[in-house]
């Protein structure tokens, strides 16, 4: 953890978060102290998140230390507990807009590929969270209360391009198409890789209408679709199975991404209640991941995959 925190501190120190003031409509003309600027408060939250701190009192103490002031670009004390609490409530309404702007910055760098991976993962809920629902946690092999995270990620860099935090119910075709449309609008979409969970006729129709190659395994548990080729796309296009198998093997990138989000960046360490607060927690972790990708691209001595174990 010490090595990981040191790396995250360097990433956060190099990151240019000036776009946060613009997204959150921070008033520049009032001459507010740097402590109250939106980008400084977001840096303090990200700094605390990298140390697995979820309580604003402790995060305020970390941000007021020497290392915290260096990372946040402050000379005096960092944001207080009350300031961070109010800012967190602002992020409950605008965190996805901040995430979208960072994805746009990643797209302009030209580091992203054209192959996307879609998948879901389980985010455990904090105790006594009434908004969470029971579902099967495959990692711990038991029923647990939590939320579902649906993501579309870049296969080459493991950057997250679009995401949805939702109650843990089966993935609907509408939610899947919405998140794919977001990724296509922001960064383009040529190839989409997914497992049998996404063997949805509406999704395949959507991909066919937009010239997207959907490499999705046929769901053999569905009686109506049990017969046929290995991949649903072969019903629409004449594509060899060996070529699709070669593409599908690259879907392991999303499993590596989820491992990094949970083990390295602490996405499983949820200490907040309610889907709105959990959404902010998850998107702060996703911001960390994309900042790592951006920093790896900026530093030409490293490969863009070097931040993912």
C-alpha positions in Angstrom: 0.0 0.0 0.0 2.9 2.4 0.7 4.2 1.9 -2.9 0.6 2.4 -4.3 0.0 5.5 -2.2 3.3 7.0 -3.3 2.4 6.4 -7.0 -1.0 7.9 -6.5 0.4 11.0 -4.8 2.7 11.6 -7.8 -0.2 11.1 -10.2 -2.4 13.5 -8.3 0.4 16.1 -8.1 1.0 16.0 -11.9 -2.7 16.0 -12.8 -4.2 19.2 -14.2 -7.7 19.4 -12.6 -8.5 23.0 -13.8 -11.4 21.6 -15.8 -13.2 20.8 -12.5 -13.8 24.5 -11.8 -15.4 24.9 -15.2 -17.6 21.8 -14.9 -18.8 22.8 -11.4 -19.2 26.5 -12.4 -16.8 27.7 -9.7 -16.8 31.5 -9.6 -13.3 32.6 -10.4 -14.0 36.4 -10.1 -14.6 36.5 -6.3 -11.0 35.9 -5.4 -11.8 33.0 -3.2 -8.9 31.3 -1.3 -7.4 28.2 -3.0 -8.8 26.1 -0.1 -12.3 26.7 -1.3 -11.7 26.1 -5.0 -13.5 23.1 -6.5 -10.3 21.5 -7.8 -8.6 21.8 -4.5 -11.5 20.1 -2.7 -11.6 17.3 -5.3 -7.9 16.8 -4.9 -8.4 16.5 -1.1 -11.1 13.9 -1.6 -9.1 11.9 -4.1 -6.0 12.1 -1.8 -8.1 10.7 1.1 -9.6 8.0 -1.1 -6.1 6.9 -2.1 -5.3 6.2 1.6 -8.6 4.4 2.0 -10.0 7.1 4.2 -13.8 7.6 3.9 -14.5 10.0 6.8 -14.2 13.7 6.1 -12.6 14.5 9.4 -9.7 12.2 8.7 -9.5 13.4 5.1 -9.3 17.0 6.3 -6.5 16.1 8.6 -4.6 14.4 5.8 -5.1 17.4 3.4 -3.8 19.8 6.1 -0.6 17.9 6.5 2.6 18.7 4.5 2.1 16.1 1.9 -1.6 16.9 1.5 -0.9 20.6 1.0 1.7 19.8 -1.6 -0.7 17.5 -3.5 -3.6 20.0 -3.2 -1.5 23.0 -4.1 -2.1 24.8 -0.8 0.1 26.9 1.4 -2.1 26.9 4.5 -4.5 24.4 5.9 -6.6 22.2 3.6 -10.4 22.1 3.3 -12.2 21.6 6.6 -14.7 18.8 7.4 -17.7 21.1 6.7 -16.3 22.2 3.4 -15.7 18.7 2.2 -19.1 17.6 3.4 -20.8 20.3 1.4 -18.6 19.6 -1.6 -19.5 15.9 -1.5 -23.2 16.8 -1.7 -22.4 18.9 -4.8 -20.6 15.9 -6.3 -23.8 13.8 -5.8 -25.3 15.9 -8.6 -22.3 16.6 -10.8 -19.8 13.8 -10.4 -20.8 12.2 -13.7 -20.2 15.5 -15.5 -16.7 15.7 -14.1 -16.1 12.1 -15.2 -17.3 12.8 -18.7 -15.0 15.8 -19.0 -12.0 13.7 -18.0 -12.9 11.1 -20.6 -13.1 13.8 -23.2 -9.5 14.9 -22.2 -8.4 11.2 -22.5 -10.0 11.0 -26.0 -8.1 14.1 -27.2 -4.7 12.6 -26.2 -5.2 9.8 -28.8 -4.1 7.1 -26.4 -7.4 5.2 -26.5 -8.0 2.3 -28.9 -11.2 1.3 -30.7 -12.0 -1.9 -29.0 -14.3 -1.7 -26.0 -15.3 -4.2 -23.3 -18.5 -4.2 -21.4 -19.2 -6.0 -18.2 -20.7 -5.7 -14.7 -19.3 -6.2 -11.2 -20.7 -6.3 -7.7 -20.1 -3.4 -5.2 -20.8 -4.4 -1.6 -23.0 -2.1 0.5 -22.2 -0.7 3.9 -24.1 -2.1 6.8 -27.7 -1.1 7.3 -27.9 0.4 3.8 -31.6 0.2 3.0 -31.2 1.1 -0.7 -29.0 -2.0 -1.5 -30.5 -5.3 -2.6 -29.5 -8.9 -2.1 -27.6 -10.5 -4.9 -25.0 -13.3 -5.4 -21.5 -12.2 -4.7 -19.4 -14.5 -6.9 -16.1 -13.4 -5.3 -17.2 -14.4 -1.8 -19.5 -17.1 -3.0 -22.5 -16.0 -1.0 -25.6 -13.8 -1.0 -24.8 -10.2 -0.1 -26.3 -6.7 -0.2 -24.9 -4.4 -2.7 -25.1 -2.5 -6.0 -24.2 -3.3 -9.5 -21.6 -1.4 -11.6 -22.0 -1.5 -15.4 -18.9 -0.2 -17.3 -17.7 0.1 -20.9 -13.9 0.2 -20.8 -11.1 0.6 -23.4 -9.4 -2.7 -24.0 -5.9 -1.3 -24.6 -5.5 1.1 -21.7 -8.1 -0.1 -19.2 -9.6 3.3 -19.0 -13.3 3.5 -18.1 -15.3 5.4 -20.7 -18.9 5.1 -19.4 -20.4 3.6 -16.3 -23.7 3.1 -14.4 -24.3 2.4 -10.7 -27.6 0.7 -10.3 -29.5 -1.7 -7.9 -28.3 -5.2 -8.4 -30.9 -6.5 -10.8 -30.3 -8.3 -14.2 -28.8 -6.0 -16.8 -31.6 -4.5 -19.0 -31.2 -3.9 -22.7 -32.1 -0.3 -22.2 -29.3 0.4 -19.6 -26.8 -1.6 -21.8 -27.6 0.4 -24.9 -27.5 3.7 -23.0 -24.0 3.1 -21.6 -22.8 1.9 -25.0 -24.2 5.0 -26.7 -22.4 7.2 -24.2 -19.1 5.4 -25.0 -19.6 5.6 -28.7 -20.5 9.3 -28.6 -17.5 10.2 -26.4 -14.8 8.0 -27.9 -16.1 6.0 -30.8 -16.9 2.3 -30.9 -15.8 -0.2 -33.5 -15.7 -3.5 -31.6 -17.7 -4.4 -28.4 -16.7 -7.5 -26.4 -19.1 -9.0 -23.9 -19.9 -12.3 -22.2 -23.2 -14.2 -22.5 -24.9 -11.8 -20.0 -25.1 -9.3 -22.9 -26.7 -11.7 -25.4 -29.5 -9.3 -25.9 -31.3 -9.0 -29.2 -31.9 -5.3 -28.9 -28.2 -4.7 -28.2 -27.2 -6.7 -31.3 -29.7 -4.8 -33.4 -28.3 -1.5 -32.1 -24.7 -2.6 -32.9 -25.7 -3.8 -36.4 -27.4 -0.4 -37.2 -24.2 1.5 -36.2 -21.6 -0.9 -37.9 -20.3 -2.1 -34.5 -18.9 -5.6 -34.3 -20.5 -7.1 -31.2 -18.4 -10.1 -30.1 -20.9 -11.5 -27.5 -21.2 -15.2 -26.6 -24.5 -16.8 -27.2 -26.4 -17.4 -23.9 -27.0 -21.2 -24.0 -29.2 -20.9 -20.9 -31.8 -19.1 -22.9 -34.1 -21.8 -24.4 -35.2 -19.6 -27.3 -31.7 -18.9 -28.4 -29.9 -22.2 -27.5 -29.4 -23.3 -31.1 -27.1 -21.5 -33.5 -23.5 -20.4 -33.9 -21.2 -19.6 -31.0 -21.6 -15.8 -31.3 -24.8 -14.0 -31.9 -23.1 -11.7 -34.5 -22.8 -14.7 -36.8 -26.6 -14.5 -37.3 -26.1 -11.0 -38.9 -22.6 -11.3 -40.5 -20.5 -13.9 -42.1 -17.5 -13.9 -39.7 -15.2 -16.9 -39.0 -15.4 -18.3 -35.4 -11.6 -18.3 -35.1 -11.4 -14.6 -35.7 -14.1 -13.9 -33.1 -12.4 -16.2 -30.6 -9.2 -14.3 -31.0 -11.1 -11.0 -30.3 -13.1 -12.5 -27.4 -9.9 -13.6 -25.5 -9.1 -9.9 -25.1 -12.1 -9.5 -22.9 -9.8 -10.5 -20.0 -8.9 -6.8 -19.9 -12.1 -6.0 -18.0 -11.4 -8.6 -15.4 -8.0 -7.0 -14.8 -9.7 -3.7 -14.6 -12.1 -4.8 -11.9 -9.2 -6.3 -9.9 -7.4 -3.1 -10.0 -10.4 -1.0 -9.0 -11.2 -3.3 -6.1 -7.8 -4.3 -4.8 -5.6 -1.3 -5.7 -8.1 1.6 -5.6 -10.5 0.3 -2.9 -13.8 0.2 -4.7 -15.0 -2.5 -2.4 -14.2 -0.4 0.7 -17.6 1.3 0.8 -18.5 3.2 4.0 -21.4 5.3 2.7 -25.1 4.6 2.6 -27.5 5.2 -0.2 -27.2 4.8 -4.0 -26.3 8.5 -4.5 -23.4 8.4 -2.0 -22.2 5.0 -3.4 -22.3 6.5 -6.9 -20.0 9.3 -5.8 -17.7 6.7 -4.2 -17.5 4.6 -7.3 -17.0 7.5 -9.7 -14.1 8.8 -7.5 -12.5 5.5 -7.9 -13.1 5.6 -11.7 -11.6 9.1 -11.8 -8.5 7.7 -10.1 -8.2 5.0 -12.8 -8.5 7.5 -15.7 -6.1 9.9 -14.0 -3.6 7.0 -13.8 -4.0 6.3 -17.5 -3.6 10.0 -18.4 -0.5 10.3 -16.2 1.0 7.2 -17.8 0.4 8.6 -21.3 2.0 12.0 -20.2 5.1 10.2 -18.9 6.5 8.8 -22.1 9.0 6.6 -20.2 6.1 4.3 -19.1 3.6 2.2 -20.9 -0.1 3.0 -20.4 -0.6 -0.4 -18.8 2.0 0.1 -16.2 -0.5 1.4 -13.6 -2.6 -1.8 -13.7 -1.2 -4.8 -11.8 
